Amino acid sequence: MRQKFITTLVLCALSTQPVWAQTSDPSDTGQTTSSAEQSQTEARPQERDLTEMADGGEEWVQEYTSSDGEELYQSLCSGCHMTDGAGAVGAGAYPALRDNPNLEYAGYATYIIVNGQKAMPSLGHFLDDEQVVAITDYLQTNLDNDYDPDGTVEAVAGIRPAEPVNQNTEEHE
């Protein structure tokens, strides 16, 4: 009984302390700010730079030139879908791409890669048609998927919207 009381007392004391691991600013006192104040706070420099690169469209395509499906998957997709394609559940639900019957035909994956869906952001604004085909080919022939790759550059071009979608709208958040 005494040990439970001491443990509870220690946990209560620790929970009242600020959590320093949640901030990269050691001078942060842990005081909360209103959402209006937070929206006025400038983004961290690296976030701002990445956003500018992603919004740049064609400049990003020129900078990201890999055409290897596995490299593209490991760079862009594995963070959510895992390196082995097993998917994950945690902060969100990331579907498994391993042994996935939806990948039998490239059209499904191509559409989602180019246009996004729910929590999956569209990648079509900075991947060219050949890169999208490389990813779909990789998905269809790896990660325990044994499908004949049927993606084409023409199919990717046909799936792209006539007018690019604004990534900063509520429907993509």
ABEGO torsion letter per residue (X at the ends): XAAAAAAAAAAAAAAABBBAAABABAABAGBBBBAAAAAABBBBAAAAAAAAAAAAEAAAAAABABABAAAAAAAAAAAAAEAAGAEBBBABBBBBABGBAAAABAAAAAAAAAAEBEABBBAAAABBAAAAAAAAAAAAABGGBBBBBABBAAAAAAABBABBBBAABAAAX
